[in-house]
Amino acid sequence: MTLATIVDALSSKKGGALLAPAILLVGTALAIGQNQMPPASAEAARTESTAAPAPGIQPAPQKVASGEGGLSAAQRKEVESIIKDYLINNPEVMMEVQSALEAKMDKIQSERTALAVKQNATEIFRPAASPVVGNPKGDVTVIEFFDYNCPYCKKAFHEVAELVEKDKQVKLILKEFPILSKGSEEASKVALAIKLQGKYWEFHRALQEAQGQSNEASALRVAEKLGADMTKLRKDMASPEVKKEIDQTRALAAKLGIQGTPHFLVGDHIIPGAPENLLEQMQKLVMDVRKEGCKVC
């Protein structure tokens, strides 16, 4: 293939899609070319090795002739120039490659998470101590990993609440996943402690709707306004049970590959983050699970 043919191929729409592999092939050619024997030299070596030796003379061991071969310096420079010019004139190609890579990585991560969900189904869908809101015997389970200092969790709260309040057959499991700050962990301890007094959802709502950073002081003020037994609350905050729940949630998140908040599971379907149409997505997935069932729940 001539260099002109390469230029024509890369200039086509199909050629654009194949640009990244083409770059790799060119790079490989450049590397191999340095140690590749020219065809003429190879043919000459074969001819010499098969020629009959002169009478009475022991033939010396044959050595393969070495040469520069491959692309010349001028050709190399021209190919590099072609690639550079194409990328400069068609930068959208790199965006397409990046988008394709991200889509592939997302698919791989989703597949890994799906496998991890299956392997940890009991801990996810039937936890011993995680807060449960909505219908404890609901036909579809929704799980949310969240942090009280996560702005996206606060943004998503009203949509999550609307889902639970409108659909009386949804079971919501809230996983306290404090990863953003020390204050986040302090708030989670207060939340899990007030759960023992039957006031978790009211506390959760108040803290998600509150402005500013959540920490022990702000969380205790909310608990007091809700009429919690503060002596019992402080004792329960330091209990092994509360610590165990947070530790187990962190371990579970690690198994699932969850590194940020919020992160939702609707049955065995995954919604990472807080998309603009979160409620719509959750409602659709709830209907899908009702129709198709959950393979691991």
Secondary structure as the mmCIF struct_conf table of DSSP 4:
data_model
#
loop_
_struct_conf.conf_type_id
_struct_conf.id
_struct_conf.beg_label_comp_id
_struct_conf.beg_label_asym_id
_struct_conf.beg_label_seq_id
_struct_conf.end_label_comp_id
_struct_conf.end_label_asym_id
_struct_conf.end_label_seq_id
HELX_RH_AL_P HELX_RH_AL_P1 LEU A 3 SER A 11
BEND BEND1 SER A 12 SER A 12
HELX_RH_AL_P HELX_RH_AL_P2 LYS A 13 ALA A 17
TURN_TY1_P TURN_TY1_P1 LEU A 18 LEU A 18
HELX_RH_AL_P HELX_RH_AL_P3 LEU A 19 GLY A 33
TURN_TY1_P TURN_TY1_P2 GLN A 34 ASN A 35
HELX_LH_PP_P HELX_LH_PP_P1 GLN A 36 PRO A 38
HELX_RH_AL_P HELX_RH_AL_P4 PRO A 39 THR A 50
BEND BEND2 ALA A 51 ALA A 51
HELX_LH_PP_P HELX_LH_PP_P2 ALA A 52 ALA A 54
TURN_TY1_P TURN_TY1_P3 PRO A 55 GLY A 56
HELX_LH_PP_P HELX_LH_PP_P3 GLN A 58 GLN A 62
BEND BEND3 GLY A 70 LEU A 71
HELX_RH_AL_P HELX_RH_AL_P5 ALA A 73 ASN A 89
TURN_TY1_P TURN_TY1_P4 PRO A 91 PRO A 91
HELX_RH_AL_P HELX_RH_AL_P6 GLU A 92 GLN A 119
TURN_TY1_P TURN_TY1_P5 ASN A 120 ASN A 120
HELX_RH_AL_P HELX_RH_AL_P7 ALA A 121 PHE A 125
BEND BEND4 ARG A 126 ARG A 126
BEND BEND5 ALA A 128 SER A 130
STRN STRN1 VAL A 132 GLY A 134
TURN_TY1_P TURN_TY1_P6 PRO A 136 LYS A 137
BEND BEND6 ASP A 139 ASP A 139
STRN STRN2 VAL A 140 PHE A 146
TURN_TY1_P TURN_TY1_P7 TYR A 148 ASN A 149
HELX_RH_AL_P HELX_RH_AL_P8 PRO A 151 LYS A 166
TURN_TY1_P TURN_TY1_P8 LYS A 168 GLN A 169
STRN STRN3 VAL A 170 GLU A 176
BEND BEND7 LEU A 180 LEU A 180
HELX_RH_AL_P HELX_RH_AL_P9 LYS A 182 LYS A 195
TURN_TY1_P TURN_TY1_P9 LEU A 196 GLY A 198
HELX_RH_AL_P HELX_RH_AL_P10 TYR A 200 GLU A 209
BEND BEND8 GLY A 212 GLY A 212
HELX_RH_AL_P HELX_RH_AL_P11 GLU A 216 LYS A 225
TURN_TY1_P TURN_TY1_P10 LEU A 226 GLY A 227
HELX_RH_AL_P HELX_RH_AL_P12 MET A 230 MET A 237
TURN_TY1_P TURN_TY1_P11 ALA A 238 ALA A 238
BEND BEND9 SER A 239 SER A 239
HELX_RH_AL_P HELX_RH_AL_P13 PRO A 240 LEU A 256
TURN_TY1_P TURN_TY1_P12 GLY A 257 GLY A 257
BEND BEND10 GLY A 260 THR A 261
STRN STRN4 HIS A 263 VAL A 266
TURN_TY1_P TURN_TY1_P13 GLY A 267 ASP A 268
STRN STRN5 HIS A 269 PRO A 272
BEND BEND11 GLY A 273 GLY A 273
TURN_TY1_P TURN_TY1_P14 GLU A 276 ASN A 277
HELX_RH_AL_P HELX_RH_AL_P14 LEU A 278 GLU A 292
BEND BEND12 LYS A 295 LYS A 295
#
